[in-house]
Amino acid sequence: MHDDALFVPPPAALRRWSDSQLWVSGQVGADASWRPVGPGVEEQMRAAFANLAAQLEAEGLALSDVVFARNYLTDAEDFDTLNRVWAEVFPDAPPARTTVVVGLIPPFRFEVEAIAQRSPRRP
């Protein structure tokens, strides 16, 4: 289980514009109240990517606008799962990425941060 004291809403700086790029800070497998979703890493990955999509959509962007992502895994054995989920999340022209194995605050097993580029054709 987890200590509820660890789970508080994140700071307001979840995302920040720099010229035409939107930088989105780390998104984890948490629900709308920032409680962790089930223990499975795939479920956490899907929730983290859904949270990333929500941050992008709040700024008028989409996952297809992501040009770079950094992924954090707590176990290198989960890399194949990430590749499978990644292919579903980014089916066309996937962004550049880096994946590293790190320690995350339990029970989180995956985190993603991203940079999205506003297309010149968009307002």
Helices and strands as residue ranges (DSSP letters): G 4-6, E 15-18, E 21-28, H 41-57, G 63-65, E 66-73, G 76-78, H 79-89, E 96-101, E 110-117
